[in-house]
Amino acid sequence: MHGHDPDVFRGGRPKGWNPGDNEPVPDNERNAVNGARLVFVGGLHRSGTTPLSRALATHPSISGLRDTGVTEDEGQHLQSVYPKAGRYGGPGRFALSPQAHLTEDSPLVTPENADRLVREWLPYWDDSRELLLEKSPPNLVMGRFLQALFPGSALVVVLRHPVVVALSTVKWRRFASRHWWKHASVPDMVRHWFTAHDLLRQDAAHLSRLHVLRYEDLLADPVGRLAEIQHFLGLETPFQADYLRPGHSTQYEERWAAMQRSLLSGPTRRRVENAYGDAAARYGYDISDLSVREPWSLA
């Protein structure tokens, strides 16, 4: 905060400001919030989208959504144009629904809906910044849709080892919900991971500004990976890497190893290894050894 009135956003609008659906975006703001200023961050839940987006939003030229009052300040919860991931089952499930994969062919791609999204997000950005960042996990499978609404926008996607995401999401879903039907198995979560990222592979050829990185690489070399994003976004000054601390998913490596020794969970692990070993290698991951990372590309 730069000494502004605490009851006013840095963009100069009162907190809670939200013009009515029929109120047009002022011409000066429609022109100011053009596609080239927008940076979308996507990636499956538990993949590192939140720490990455927060690190990017520390840059003096970038504003993330702030003080929203919604989960992880995700833009999907602040808009009324497209269905949220929860409509399709939420974490670990949403990409399995064909309706969640939005492209330029969606009937939702209209100038009116682009204006509506600007209206709904703008109160939570500091629009004096050069770039405006919106983060939501389903952006992973909505890149073509967002690009069609906002030509020139950028999409940054972060991915994490499918087994780590599966183990973490299973644990999180059980913690977050008492309803048995919202629980899911590790194989279900891994299947969802590959469904989502294979859609990204298909979409990549249609996206003019796409940058993809692995969360493990980001933690191993924050300075280097953030420098790549700096170059991708055309920023003159570097990111501060202090927010991201090097590390890796030791607890999940230990849990995966324990499953191999277990009579109860051993068959589950072998089922995942047999079904997804080759698929994981396409992303530079080893389905058995979670610490292995090999070179990879979306091509």
C-alpha positions as CSV (number, residue, x, y, z in Angstrom):
1,M,0.0,0.0,0.0
2,H,1.4,3.4,-0.9
3,G,-0.2,5.6,1.7
4,H,-3.7,5.6,0.0
5,D,-6.9,5.8,1.9
6,P,-7.5,2.2,3.2
7,D,-11.1,2.5,2.1
8,V,-10.1,3.1,-1.5
9,F,-8.4,0.7,-3.9
10,R,-5.2,1.8,-5.5
11,G,-7.1,2.3,-8.8
12,G,-9.1,5.1,-7.1
13,R,-12.5,3.3,-6.8
14,P,-14.3,2.7,-3.5
15,K,-14.1,-0.8,-2.1
16,G,-17.0,-2.8,-3.3
17,W,-17.5,-0.7,-6.4
18,N,-19.2,-2.7,-9.1
19,P,-21.2,-0.9,-11.8
20,G,-24.5,-2.5,-12.8
21,D,-24.6,-5.0,-15.7
22,N,-26.1,-2.4,-18.0
23,E,-23.5,0.3,-17.2
24,P,-20.9,0.5,-19.9
25,V,-17.3,0.5,-19.2
26,P,-16.1,4.1,-19.7
27,D,-14.3,4.5,-23.0
28,N,-11.0,5.5,-21.3
29,E,-11.0,2.4,-19.2
30,R,-12.1,0.1,-22.1
31,N,-9.2,1.4,-24.1
32,A,-6.8,1.3,-21.2
33,V,-7.6,-2.4,-20.3
34,N,-6.7,-3.9,-23.7
35,G,-5.7,-7.5,-24.2
36,A,-2.0,-6.8,-24.2
37,R,-2.2,-5.6,-20.6
38,L,-3.8,-8.8,-19.3
39,V,-1.8,-11.8,-17.9
40,F,-3.7,-14.9,-17.0
41,V,-2.2,-17.6,-14.8
42,G,-3.6,-21.1,-14.8
43,G,-2.7,-24.6,-13.6
44,L,-4.4,-27.3,-11.6
45,H,-5.2,-26.8,-8.0
46,R,-2.2,-27.6,-5.7
47,S,0.2,-27.0,-8.6
48,G,1.7,-23.7,-7.4
49,T,-0.6,-21.2,-9.1
50,T,-1.0,-19.1,-5.9
51,P,2.7,-18.7,-5.0
52,L,3.6,-18.0,-8.6
53,S,0.9,-15.4,-9.1
54,R,1.8,-13.7,-5.8
55,A,5.4,-13.6,-6.8
56,L,4.5,-12.1,-10.2
57,A,2.3,-9.5,-8.5
58,T,5.2,-8.2,-6.4
59,H,6.6,-6.7,-9.6
60,P,6.1,-2.9,-9.7
61,S,4.6,-3.2,-13.2
62,I,2.0,-5.9,-12.3
63,S,-1.2,-5.7,-10.4
64,G,-2.9,-8.9,-9.2
65,L,-6.4,-9.0,-7.9
66,R,-6.3,-7.8,-4.3
67,D,-8.7,-7.6,-1.3
68,T,-11.3,-9.6,-3.1
69,G,-12.7,-11.6,-0.2
70,V,-12.8,-14.7,-2.4
71,T,-10.8,-17.9,-2.3
72,E,-7.1,-17.2,-3.2
73,D,-8.2,-14.0,-4.9
74,E,-9.2,-16.0,-8.0
75,G,-10.9,-14.1,-10.7
76,Q,-13.3,-17.0,-11.5
77,H,-15.1,-16.2,-8.3
78,L,-15.6,-12.5,-9.2
79,Q,-17.3,-12.8,-12.5
80,S,-20.6,-13.8,-14.0
81,V,-19.6,-14.6,-17.6
82,Y,-18.4,-18.3,-17.5
83,P,-19.1,-21.2,-15.1
84,K,-16.6,-21.6,-12.2
85,A,-14.6,-24.8,-11.8
86,G,-17.0,-25.9,-9.1
87,R,-19.8,-26.3,-11.6
88,Y,-17.8,-29.2,-13.1
89,G,-16.8,-30.9,-9.8
90,G,-14.0,-28.5,-8.7
91,P,-10.4,-29.6,-7.9
92,G,-9.4,-32.8,-9.4
93,R,-12.5,-33.1,-11.6
94,F,-13.3,-30.0,-13.6
95,A,-11.2,-30.8,-16.7
96,L,-13.0,-34.1,-17.2
97,S,-16.1,-32.2,-18.3
98,P,-16.0,-31.2,-22.0
99,Q,-17.9,-28.0,-21.1
100,A,-15.0,-26.8,-19.0
101,H,-12.8,-26.6,-22.1
102,L,-13.6,-23.2,-23.5
103,T,-12.3,-22.0,-26.9
104,E,-12.8,-19.2,-29.4
105,D,-15.8,-21.2,-30.6
106,S,-17.7,-20.6,-27.4
107,P,-20.9,-18.5,-27.7
108,L,-19.7,-16.7,-24.6
109,V,-17.0,-14.9,-26.8
110,T,-18.7,-11.6,-27.3
111,P,-17.6,-7.9,-26.9
112,E,-20.2,-7.6,-24.2
113,N,-18.8,-10.4,-22.2
114,A,-15.3,-8.9,-22.5
115,D,-16.7,-5.7,-21.2
116,R,-18.4,-7.5,-18.4
117,L,-15.3,-9.2,-17.2
118,V,-13.4,-5.9,-17.2
119,R,-16.2,-4.4,-15.2
120,E,-16.1,-7.2,-12.6
121,W,-12.3,-7.4,-12.2
122,L,-11.3,-3.8,-12.5
123,P,-12.2,-2.8,-9.0
124,Y,-9.7,-5.2,-7.6
125,W,-6.7,-4.1,-9.7
126,D,-4.5,-1.1,-9.5
127,D,-5.1,0.0,-13.1
128,S,-2.1,2.4,-12.9
129,R,0.1,-0.7,-13.4
130,E,1.3,-1.7,-16.8
131,L,0.0,-5.3,-16.6
132,L,-3.1,-6.7,-14.9
133,L,-2.9,-10.3,-13.6
134,E,-5.8,-12.7,-13.1
135,K,-5.2,-16.2,-11.7
136,S,-7.7,-19.1,-11.7
137,P,-6.9,-22.8,-12.1
138,P,-9.3,-23.4,-15.0
139,N,-7.5,-20.9,-17.1
140,L,-5.4,-24.0,-17.9
141,V,-8.2,-25.2,-20.2
142,M,-9.6,-21.8,-21.1
143,G,-6.6,-20.1,-22.8
144,R,-8.2,-20.0,-26.3
145,F,-11.4,-18.5,-24.9
146,L,-9.5,-15.8,-22.9
147,Q,-7.4,-15.0,-25.9
148,A,-10.5,-14.6,-28.1
149,L,-12.1,-12.3,-25.6
150,F,-8.8,-10.3,-25.0
151,P,-6.6,-10.5,-28.1
152,G,-2.9,-10.0,-27.2
153,S,-3.3,-11.3,-23.7
154,A,-0.7,-13.6,-22.1
155,L,-1.2,-17.0,-20.5
156,V,1.3,-18.4,-17.9
157,V,0.6,-22.0,-16.9
158,V,2.4,-23.8,-14.1
159,L,2.3,-27.6,-13.8
160,R,3.5,-30.0,-11.0
161,H,4.2,-33.7,-10.9
162,P,0.9,-35.6,-11.5
163,V,1.4,-37.9,-8.5
164,V,2.2,-34.9,-6.2
165,V,-0.9,-33.1,-7.4
166,A,-3.0,-36.2,-6.9
167,L,-1.8,-36.9,-3.4
168,S,-2.2,-33.3,-2.4
169,T,-5.6,-32.9,-3.9
170,V,-7.0,-36.1,-2.4
171,K,-5.8,-35.0,1.0
172,W,-7.2,-31.5,0.5
173,R,-10.6,-32.7,-0.7
174,R,-11.0,-35.0,2.3
175,F,-10.1,-32.1,4.6
176,A,-12.3,-29.6,2.9
177,S,-15.5,-31.7,2.6
178,R,-17.4,-34.1,4.8
179,H,-19.3,-35.5,1.9
180,W,-18.1,-38.8,0.7
181,W,-19.1,-38.2,-2.9
182,K,-16.6,-35.3,-3.1
183,H,-13.7,-37.6,-2.3
184,A,-11.6,-39.0,-5.0
185,S,-8.9,-41.6,-5.5
186,V,-5.3,-41.1,-6.5
187,P,-5.9,-42.8,-9.9
188,D,-8.9,-40.5,-10.5
189,M,-6.7,-37.4,-9.7
190,V,-3.9,-38.6,-12.0
191,R,-6.4,-39.2,-14.8
192,H,-7.7,-35.7,-14.4
193,W,-4.1,-34.3,-14.5
194,F,-3.4,-35.9,-17.9
195,T,-6.8,-35.0,-19.3
196,A,-6.2,-31.3,-18.4
197,H,-2.6,-31.1,-19.6
198,D,-3.3,-33.0,-22.8
199,L,-6.0,-30.4,-23.5
200,L,-3.3,-27.7,-23.0
201,R,-1.1,-29.5,-25.5
202,Q,-3.9,-29.4,-28.1
203,D,-4.6,-25.7,-27.4
204,A,-0.9,-24.6,-27.4
205,A,-0.8,-24.3,-31.2
206,H,-3.7,-21.9,-31.1
207,L,-2.2,-19.6,-28.4
208,S,0.0,-16.8,-29.5
209,R,1.3,-15.8,-26.1
210,L,1.8,-18.9,-23.9
211,H,4.5,-19.7,-21.3
212,V,4.5,-23.0,-19.5
213,L,6.8,-24.0,-16.6
214,R,7.0,-26.7,-14.0
215,Y,6.7,-25.8,-10.4
216,E,9.6,-28.0,-9.4
217,D,11.8,-26.0,-11.8
218,L,10.6,-22.8,-10.4
219,L,11.5,-23.8,-6.8
220,A,14.8,-25.2,-7.9
221,D,15.8,-22.0,-9.7
222,P,13.5,-19.1,-8.9
223,V,15.8,-16.4,-10.3
224,G,16.2,-18.2,-13.6
225,R,12.6,-19.2,-14.1
226,L,11.3,-15.7,-13.2
227,A,13.8,-14.2,-15.6
228,E,12.2,-16.3,-18.3
229,I,8.8,-14.9,-17.4
230,Q,10.2,-11.4,-17.3
231,H,11.4,-11.8,-20.9
232,F,8.1,-13.4,-21.9
233,L,6.1,-10.4,-20.6
234,G,8.6,-7.9,-21.9
235,L,9.4,-6.3,-18.6
236,E,12.5,-4.2,-18.2
237,T,13.2,-4.9,-14.5
238,P,13.5,-8.4,-12.9
239,F,11.3,-10.1,-10.5
240,Q,12.3,-10.4,-6.8
241,A,12.7,-14.1,-6.2
242,D,12.7,-13.8,-2.4
243,Y,9.0,-14.8,-2.2
244,L,9.8,-18.3,-3.7
245,R,12.0,-20.5,-1.5
246,P,13.8,-23.4,-3.1
247,G,12.5,-26.8,-2.1
248,H,10.7,-29.9,-3.3
249,S,7.8,-32.2,-2.4
250,T,9.6,-34.5,0.1
251,Q,6.5,-35.4,2.0
252,Y,4.8,-36.7,-1.2
253,E,7.9,-38.6,-2.2
254,E,7.8,-40.3,1.2
255,R,4.1,-41.1,0.9
256,W,4.5,-42.5,-2.6
257,A,7.3,-44.7,-1.4
258,A,5.2,-45.9,1.5
259,M,2.4,-46.8,-0.8
260,Q,4.7,-49.2,-2.6
261,R,5.4,-51.1,0.6
262,S,1.7,-51.2,1.7
263,L,-0.5,-54.2,1.0
264,L,-3.5,-51.9,0.8
265,S,-2.2,-49.1,-1.3
266,G,0.5,-51.0,-3.3
267,P,-1.9,-52.1,-6.0
268,T,-3.1,-48.5,-6.4
269,R,0.4,-47.3,-7.0
270,R,1.1,-50.1,-9.5
271,R,-2.1,-49.3,-11.3
272,V,-1.0,-45.6,-11.7
273,E,2.5,-46.6,-12.8
274,N,1.3,-49.1,-15.4
275,A,-1.3,-46.7,-16.8
276,Y,0.6,-43.4,-16.9
277,G,4.3,-44.1,-17.0
278,D,4.8,-43.3,-20.6
279,A,2.4,-40.3,-20.4
280,A,4.4,-38.8,-17.5
281,A,7.6,-39.1,-19.5
282,R,6.1,-36.7,-22.1
283,Y,6.1,-34.0,-19.5
284,G,9.6,-34.9,-18.2
285,Y,8.3,-36.7,-15.1
286,D,9.0,-40.2,-13.8
287,I,5.8,-41.8,-12.4
288,S,7.8,-44.0,-10.0
289,D,10.5,-41.6,-8.8
290,L,9.0,-38.2,-8.0
291,S,12.4,-36.5,-7.8
292,V,13.3,-37.1,-11.5
293,R,12.8,-34.3,-14.0
294,E,13.9,-34.5,-17.6
295,P,13.8,-31.9,-20.4
296,W,10.4,-31.7,-22.1
297,S,8.2,-29.5,-24.3
298,L,4.6,-29.2,-25.4
299,A,5.5,-30.1,-29.0
